[in-house]
Amino acid sequence: MELFYDNKKPVDKILLDTPCAELKTIQKAKKNVHNLLIRGENSEVMQALLIRSNMKNRVDLVYIDPPFATNNVFRHDEERTATMSPKNSDNVAYEDNLRGSEYLEYLRERFLFIRELMAETASIYVHIDYKVGHYVKIIMDEIFGEENFRNDITRIKCNPKNFARKGYSNIKDMILFYTKTEKFTWNEPTEDFTEEDIKRLFPKIDDKGRRYTTTPLHAPGETTNGNTGKKWRDLNPPKGRHWRYDPVVLDDLDKQGIIEWSSTGNPRKIIYANDAVAKGKRMQDIWEFKDYPYPDYPTQKNIKLLKTIIKTSSNPNDLVLDCFCGSGTTLVAANQLGRSWIGIDKSEIAIKCCLEALREPSGLFSSEPMHTYLEQSSNQTVAAN
């Protein structure tokens, strides 16, 4: 899939002609800390990471929450509140003023640099607004490959809205999840069962008061080779199906007392609620991680959301990149989970918020520098190589 629009640049022109940032060190990390917080234009900084820091194929996970093409200016004040504001306001955190094809090309250019930085096993999560998300998906299909699209995740961002409008109230945004290849890091995410889940999913109760349900012992598809297509206890699997387990395993399950026989002699496997609850239930593609009512920075995201993504799609000591790092929530979450990170933002206010977030007096962070803080000092065009 590919979108065509005015002023769409060739890939080679973007990768070769984008200026390469010159970075100067503002603050040096303590020994054995490799995290980077960088203030600068992210395309030029990523070019510098590729050309000067040999970071090609080194990033294990990317999460970005870029501008949403809202045509708003977002302000940050010292009372720890973040709001949209008029364009002549002070304390501007960032301006979301790109629209249409200019906006799409802006994201496309950054996706190209991100792809170059990503390891073969890396994933990217792009947090985006529902008004532009479907265009962004086509851009991501082009850059990362339609075959590497994994999920369109719905994120519930707020409580229901009751003000009048001609249309359904919006309580969601979307997260587009892609990988660089089919061999990507994946740690199965789970969530807790609610009491309602347990009652609904495990409606039966045994003589010991334990809640349970049952599942079929056969699966679709006939098997002519192997034991799963043969008789077990003088029973053939139903027509067009085969046993889920070898008959030897079925005998063992029956000895353990975890096969329930119906009055008509139909066997089903018993699944106890306690066993399922201990493992957690599989996470689906609708997430409820609501925005903070009084964020420290405009559009700040819930740290539980970031921790879910980081735990699922990276491993300890992996490298996480957020090139629109804003409030620094991605960096804080990565830090708490034992990952290395790179945060990039061109806003001086954003960098200040990141520094504050990484030094919260909660005991989680050291008062010593836990990163190297760099700032873009000048630009230099990269020659073709």
C-alpha positions as CSV (number, residue, x, y, z in Angstrom):
1,M,0.0,0.0,0.0
2,E,1.2,3.5,-0.7
3,L,-0.2,7.0,-0.5
4,F,0.5,9.5,-3.2
5,Y,0.5,13.2,-2.5
6,D,2.3,16.5,-3.4
7,N,6.0,16.9,-2.5
8,K,6.5,13.3,-1.6
9,K,10.3,12.8,-1.6
10,P,12.3,9.8,-2.8
11,V,13.6,7.6,0.0
12,D,17.2,8.1,-1.0
13,K,16.9,11.8,-1.0
14,I,15.5,11.7,2.6
15,L,18.2,9.4,3.9
16,L,21.1,11.1,2.2
17,D,20.2,14.8,2.2
18,T,18.8,15.2,5.7
19,P,21.3,17.3,7.8
20,C,23.2,15.4,10.4
21,A,23.1,17.0,13.9
22,E,26.2,18.1,15.6
23,L,25.6,17.3,19.3
24,K,27.3,18.8,22.3
25,T,27.3,17.2,25.8
26,I,25.4,19.2,28.4
27,Q,25.5,16.7,31.2
28,K,27.5,13.5,31.5
29,A,26.0,10.3,33.0
30,K,27.6,8.5,35.8
31,K,29.8,5.5,35.0
32,N,28.3,2.5,33.2
33,V,25.1,4.4,32.2
34,H,24.4,4.5,28.5
35,N,21.1,6.4,28.3
36,L,20.8,9.4,26.0
37,L,18.5,12.4,26.4
38,I,18.9,14.6,23.3
39,R,17.5,18.0,22.5
40,G,17.2,18.6,18.8
41,E,15.3,18.1,15.6
42,N,14.6,14.4,15.7
43,S,15.3,13.6,12.0
44,E,18.7,15.3,12.2
45,V,19.5,13.6,15.5
46,M,18.6,10.2,14.2
47,Q,20.8,10.9,11.2
48,A,23.6,11.6,13.6
49,L,22.9,8.4,15.5
50,L,23.1,6.4,12.3
51,I,26.2,8.2,10.8
52,R,28.2,9.2,13.8
53,S,27.2,6.7,16.5
54,N,26.9,3.5,14.4
55,M,23.4,2.9,15.7
56,K,22.0,1.2,12.6
57,N,20.0,-1.9,13.6
58,R,20.6,-1.3,17.3
59,V,17.2,-0.2,18.7
60,D,15.0,-2.9,20.1
61,L,11.8,-1.1,20.6
62,V,10.3,2.2,19.5
63,Y,7.3,4.0,21.0
64,I,6.3,7.5,19.7
65,D,3.4,9.8,20.4
66,P,3.9,12.3,17.6
67,P,1.8,15.4,16.9
68,F,-1.8,14.6,15.8
69,A,-2.3,17.3,13.1
70,T,-4.6,19.2,15.4
71,N,-3.4,22.7,14.4
72,N,-3.1,23.5,18.2
73,V,-0.4,25.0,20.3
74,F,0.3,23.2,23.6
75,R,1.5,25.2,26.6
76,H,3.1,24.0,29.8
77,D,3.1,26.1,33.0
78,E,4.8,25.7,36.3
79,E,1.7,24.7,38.2
80,R,2.0,21.2,36.7
81,T,-0.8,21.7,34.3
82,A,-0.8,21.3,30.6
83,T,-3.3,22.8,28.2
84,M,-3.9,23.9,24.6
85,S,-3.4,27.6,24.2
86,P,-3.5,30.5,21.7
87,K,-0.5,30.8,19.4
88,N,0.8,33.9,21.1
89,S,1.0,32.2,24.5
90,D,4.1,31.9,26.5
91,N,5.5,28.6,27.7
92,V,4.8,26.8,24.5
93,A,5.7,23.1,24.8
94,Y,5.1,22.3,21.2
95,E,3.2,23.5,18.1
96,D,1.1,20.9,16.3
97,N,0.7,22.9,13.1
98,L,1.4,20.6,10.2
99,R,-1.6,19.4,8.2
100,G,-2.4,17.2,5.2
101,S,0.4,16.0,3.0
102,E,3.0,18.1,4.8
103,Y,2.1,16.3,8.0
104,L,2.2,12.8,6.4
105,E,5.5,13.5,4.8
106,Y,6.9,14.7,8.1
107,L,6.0,11.4,9.7
108,R,7.1,9.4,6.7
109,E,10.6,10.9,6.9
110,R,10.9,10.0,10.6
111,F,9.6,6.5,10.0
112,L,12.4,6.0,7.5
113,F,15.1,6.9,10.0
114,I,13.4,4.8,12.7
115,R,13.4,1.8,10.4
116,E,17.1,2.2,9.8
117,L,17.8,2.3,13.6
118,M,15.5,-0.7,14.4
119,A,17.0,-4.1,15.0
120,E,15.7,-7.1,13.0
121,T,13.7,-8.2,16.1
122,A,12.4,-4.7,16.9
123,S,8.8,-3.4,17.2
124,I,7.4,0.1,16.8
125,Y,4.2,1.4,18.4
126,V,2.8,4.7,17.0
127,H,0.3,6.4,19.2
128,I,-2.0,8.5,16.9
129,D,-5.4,10.2,16.7
130,Y,-8.3,8.5,15.0
131,K,-8.7,11.4,12.6
132,V,-5.4,10.8,10.9
133,G,-4.5,7.2,12.0
134,H,-5.8,5.5,8.9
135,Y,-3.6,7.6,6.6
136,V,-0.7,6.9,8.9
137,K,-1.3,3.2,8.7
138,I,-0.9,3.3,4.9
139,I,2.4,5.2,5.4
140,M,3.5,2.6,7.8
141,D,2.5,-0.2,5.4
142,E,4.8,1.4,2.9
143,I,7.8,1.8,5.2
144,F,7.5,-1.3,7.4
145,G,5.6,-3.6,5.1
146,E,2.0,-4.6,5.2
147,E,3.0,-8.1,6.3
148,N,4.6,-6.6,9.4
149,F,1.4,-5.0,10.6
150,R,0.5,-6.6,13.9
151,N,-2.3,-4.7,15.6
152,D,-4.5,-1.6,15.5
153,I,-4.9,-1.1,19.3
154,T,-7.8,0.9,20.6
155,R,-6.8,3.0,23.7
156,I,-9.7,4.2,25.9
157,K,-8.3,7.6,26.9
158,C,-11.1,9.2,29.0
159,N,-14.5,8.7,30.6
160,P,-17.7,8.9,28.5
161,K,-18.6,12.4,27.2
162,N,-22.1,13.7,27.5
163,F,-22.0,17.0,25.6
164,A,-24.3,17.3,22.6
165,R,-22.8,16.8,19.1
166,K,-23.9,15.3,15.8
167,G,-21.9,12.2,16.0
168,Y,-20.7,9.6,18.6
169,S,-18.5,11.0,21.4
170,N,-14.8,10.1,21.1
171,I,-13.2,8.3,24.0
172,K,-10.4,6.6,22.2
173,D,-7.3,7.0,20.1
174,M,-5.2,4.3,18.4
175,I,-1.8,2.7,18.6
176,L,-0.4,1.1,15.4
177,F,1.9,-1.8,16.2
178,Y,4.3,-3.0,13.5
179,T,7.5,-5.0,13.6
180,K,10.6,-4.8,11.3
181,T,10.5,-8.5,10.5
182,E,8.4,-11.6,11.3
183,K,11.0,-12.6,14.0
184,F,10.3,-10.1,16.7
185,T,10.5,-10.0,20.5
186,W,7.2,-11.0,22.2
187,N,6.6,-11.6,25.8
188,E,3.0,-12.7,26.1
189,P,1.0,-9.9,27.9
190,T,-1.7,-10.9,30.4
191,E,-4.1,-9.0,32.6
192,D,-6.0,-9.9,35.8
193,F,-9.4,-11.6,35.7
194,T,-12.2,-9.6,37.3
195,E,-14.8,-11.2,39.5
196,E,-17.3,-10.8,36.7
197,D,-14.9,-12.6,34.3
198,I,-14.6,-15.5,36.7
199,K,-18.3,-15.9,37.1
200,R,-18.9,-15.6,33.4
201,L,-16.1,-17.8,32.1
202,F,-16.1,-20.5,34.8
203,P,-19.9,-21.1,35.5
204,K,-19.6,-24.6,36.9
205,I,-18.9,-25.5,40.5
206,D,-17.6,-28.9,41.6
207,D,-18.3,-30.8,44.9
208,K,-15.3,-29.0,46.5
209,G,-16.7,-25.5,45.7
210,R,-14.2,-24.9,42.9
211,R,-15.3,-22.9,39.8
212,Y,-14.4,-24.4,36.5
213,T,-15.4,-24.7,32.8
214,T,-14.7,-27.4,30.2
215,T,-13.3,-27.3,26.7
216,P,-13.4,-29.9,23.9
217,L,-10.7,-32.6,23.7
218,H,-10.9,-32.6,19.9
219,A,-9.8,-30.0,17.3
220,P,-10.7,-29.3,13.7
221,G,-9.1,-31.3,10.9
222,E,-8.9,-35.0,10.3
223,T,-5.6,-36.8,11.0
224,T,-4.7,-39.9,9.1
225,N,-1.2,-40.2,10.4
226,G,-0.3,-40.4,14.0
227,N,-2.2,-41.4,17.1
228,T,-4.5,-38.3,17.4
229,G,-6.7,-39.7,14.7
230,K,-7.1,-43.1,16.3
231,K,-9.6,-44.4,18.8
232,W,-9.4,-43.6,22.5
233,R,-11.5,-45.5,25.1
234,D,-13.4,-47.0,22.1
235,L,-14.2,-43.5,20.9
236,N,-13.3,-42.0,17.6
237,P,-12.9,-38.2,17.3
238,P,-16.0,-36.6,15.7
239,K,-16.0,-36.6,11.9
240,G,-13.6,-34.0,10.4
241,R,-11.7,-33.6,13.7
242,H,-8.9,-35.2,15.7
243,W,-7.9,-35.5,19.4
244,R,-6.0,-32.6,20.7
245,Y,-3.7,-34.9,22.6
246,D,-2.1,-38.3,22.1
247,P,-4.3,-41.1,23.7
248,V,-1.5,-41.7,26.2
249,V,-1.8,-38.1,27.3
250,L,-5.6,-38.4,27.4
251,D,-5.3,-41.4,29.7
252,D,-3.1,-39.4,32.0
253,L,-5.5,-36.4,32.1
254,D,-8.3,-38.8,33.0
255,K,-6.2,-40.3,35.8
256,Q,-5.7,-36.8,37.2
257,G,-9.4,-36.3,37.3
258,I,-9.5,-33.4,34.9
259,I,-11.7,-34.9,32.2
260,E,-15.4,-34.6,32.7
261,W,-17.7,-37.2,31.1
262,S,-21.2,-36.1,30.1
263,S,-24.2,-38.2,30.6
264,T,-23.9,-39.2,26.9
265,G,-20.2,-40.2,27.3
266,N,-18.7,-37.1,25.7
267,P,-15.3,-36.2,27.3
268,R,-14.2,-32.6,27.9
269,K,-11.2,-31.2,29.7
270,I,-11.7,-29.4,33.0
271,I,-10.2,-25.9,33.4
272,Y,-10.2,-24.6,36.9
273,A,-10.7,-20.9,37.6
274,N,-7.8,-20.8,40.1
275,D,-5.3,-22.2,37.5
276,A,-6.5,-19.7,34.9
277,V,-6.4,-16.8,37.3
278,A,-2.8,-17.6,38.3
279,K,-1.7,-17.3,34.6
280,G,-3.8,-14.2,33.9
281,K,-6.0,-13.7,30.9
282,R,-4.7,-12.9,27.4
283,M,-4.6,-9.2,26.7
284,Q,-6.9,-8.1,23.8
285,D,-6.6,-5.1,21.5
286,I,-8.7,-2.7,23.5
287,W,-6.8,-1.1,26.3
288,E,-8.1,1.2,29.0
289,F,-5.2,3.4,30.1
290,K,-6.8,6.7,30.7
291,D,-5.1,10.1,30.5
292,Y,-4.1,11.8,33.7
293,P,-6.6,14.5,34.6
294,Y,-3.8,16.9,35.5
295,P,-0.8,16.0,33.4
296,D,2.7,17.3,34.0
297,Y,3.1,17.9,30.3
298,P,0.7,18.3,27.3
299,T,-0.7,14.9,26.0
300,Q,1.3,13.0,28.7
301,K,0.4,9.3,28.5
302,N,-0.3,6.8,31.3
303,I,2.9,5.1,32.5
304,K,1.1,1.8,32.8
305,L,0.5,1.9,29.1
306,L,4.2,2.4,28.4
307,K,5.2,-0.4,30.9
308,T,2.8,-2.8,29.1
309,I,4.4,-2.1,25.7
310,I,7.9,-2.2,27.0
311,K,7.5,-5.5,28.9
312,T,5.7,-7.1,26.0
313,S,8.1,-6.1,23.1
314,S,11.5,-5.8,24.8
315,N,13.7,-7.6,27.2
316,P,15.9,-6.3,30.1
317,N,18.9,-4.4,28.9
318,D,17.3,-3.8,25.5
319,L,17.4,-0.3,23.9
320,V,14.1,1.7,23.8
321,L,13.8,4.8,21.6
322,D,11.2,7.6,21.9
323,C,12.1,10.4,19.4
324,F,9.0,12.5,20.5
325,C,9.7,12.0,24.2
326,G,7.8,14.9,25.6
327,S,7.2,14.4,29.3
328,G,9.7,11.5,29.4
329,T,7.2,8.9,30.5
330,T,8.7,6.3,28.0
331,L,12.1,6.9,29.5
332,V,10.9,6.6,33.1
333,A,9.1,3.4,32.3
334,A,12.1,1.9,30.4
335,N,14.4,3.0,33.3
336,Q,12.1,1.3,35.9
337,L,12.0,-1.9,33.8
338,G,15.8,-2.2,33.4
339,R,16.0,-1.1,29.7
340,S,18.4,1.4,28.2
341,W,16.8,4.3,26.4
342,I,17.2,7.2,24.0
343,G,14.9,10.2,24.2
344,I,14.8,13.0,21.7
345,D,12.7,16.2,21.7
346,K,13.3,19.6,20.2
347,S,11.4,21.4,23.0
348,E,13.4,23.0,25.8
349,I,10.3,22.6,28.0
350,A,10.1,18.9,27.2
351,I,13.7,18.3,28.0
352,K,13.2,20.1,31.3
353,C,10.2,17.9,32.1
354,C,12.2,14.7,31.2
355,L,15.0,15.8,33.6
356,E,12.5,16.4,36.4
357,A,10.8,13.0,35.7
358,L,14.0,11.1,35.8
359,R,14.9,12.7,39.2
360,E,11.6,12.3,41.0
361,P,12.3,12.2,44.8
362,S,10.6,8.8,45.1
363,G,13.7,6.6,45.7
364,L,13.3,5.1,42.2
365,F,15.9,7.4,40.7
366,S,19.3,8.6,41.7
367,S,20.0,12.2,42.2
368,E,23.1,11.6,40.1
369,P,22.8,11.9,36.3
370,M,21.3,8.7,34.9
371,H,21.8,9.7,31.3
372,T,24.0,11.8,29.0
373,Y,22.1,15.0,28.0
374,L,23.1,16.2,24.6
375,E,22.0,19.3,22.7
376,Q,22.0,20.0,18.9
377,S,24.5,22.8,18.3
378,S,24.8,23.0,14.6
379,N,23.9,21.1,11.4
380,Q,26.0,19.6,8.6
381,T,24.6,18.0,5.5
382,V,25.5,14.4,5.0
383,A,27.3,13.6,1.8
384,A,26.1,10.6,-0.2
385,N,27.9,7.4,0.7
